[in-house]
Amino acid sequence: MLYESIPGRRRLFRNGDNYDPGREGAKTIPASEDIPPKYAVLLDWYRDWNQGSVEDRIKNDPLLALRGSGKGLWADEHADDYVRRLREGWE
């Protein structure tokens, strides 16, 4: 039910996350009858949060939409040369 996005950081599992193939078909959310009724709203929220395809989430993510937007900045210059040029005169 939890997914480790980076070491030491966990969040709720979401469709499209990587997982161990041995867990194929395993439970990702508790059954509504296994939790107190007052938490049923959280299951509804999770289902809404988790719906939709991974492609849609990527397409609608404003940070991921920036991918590749600056690729022309260093097209004619190696990155090391660019940084070296920026640092000229620093002292």
Secondary structure, DSSP 8 states (H G I E B T S, - for coil): -EEEEETTEEEE--TT----GGGTT--SS--GGGS-GGGHHHHHHHHHHH-S-HHHHHHT-TTGGGTTTTTTTTTTS-HHHHHHHHHTT--
